[in-house]
Amino acid sequence: MALKSSVSSTRQVSSRAFAGVAPRPVSRRVVQCRAAAGTIGRRELLQAASAAALLTASPALAAKAPKGFNPVEDLQDNYRFVYPFGWQEVAVKGADVVFKDVVEPLESVSVTLTATDKKDITEFGDLQSVAETLAKDVLTAPGTEVKIIATEQREAKGHNYYQIEFTAANSRYTRHQLAVVAANNGTFYTLTTGSNERRWGKMKDKLETTVKSFSLIN
């Protein structure tokens, strides 16, 4: 994996850059999926759609899912990803969908959707600046000690993705997290996953598979 830690000084971003990211209204719908989890971000990202979108396990996607993972494909909100087998779906306000391990509550994955007037994630700023803003001001609670470990930018089928690896420590525990963000057709997408730091060595490969599997459908 090629990691990008150096960035251009000409494109900086602050939390103000996300001022245009607003909650996207959606109607209440039933979620259909094979399994589910949750820890989500805060502020703008926590203001995402208040109801989950219609999700279906696509047979085509199921065939491509790695062993030990379940697929999710949302044809209405146009994204897909896979998550570890055995995680259960839970309802979390502000998240489009959440799955978690019922035994290890810090092991989860969530997707949040917010409205934006930007067409691509790069319009929010360069990789490192966006990573700093998200990890320290959006995806963690105030007072959390955040350390960014790695950042990566990837492009697939015309869409750019920013991926972030960081730790978030408080007085009770340290959570090792991965996040990927993208923007398309008026929507800002955020997938966040992670685990307790003490279990990172065991969960790393699974969580990296999950975050790398996230993609926009159109």
Secondary structure as UniProt FT lines:
FT   TURN            9..10
FT   HELIX           15..20
FT   STRAND          22..23
FT   HELIX           43..46
FT   HELIX           59..64
FT   TURN            67..68
FT   STRAND          69..74
FT   TURN            75..78
FT   STRAND          79..84
FT   TURN            85..86
FT   STRAND          88..89
FT   TURN            93..94
FT   STRAND          97..100
FT   TURN            105..106
FT   STRAND          108..115
FT   HELIX           121..124
FT   HELIX           127..133
FT   HELIX           134..138
FT   TURN            142..143
FT   STRAND          145..156
FT   TURN            157..158
FT   STRAND          159..169
FT   STRAND          174..184
FT   TURN            185..186
FT   STRAND          187..196
FT   HELIX           197..199
FT   HELIX           200..213
FT   STRAND          215..216
//
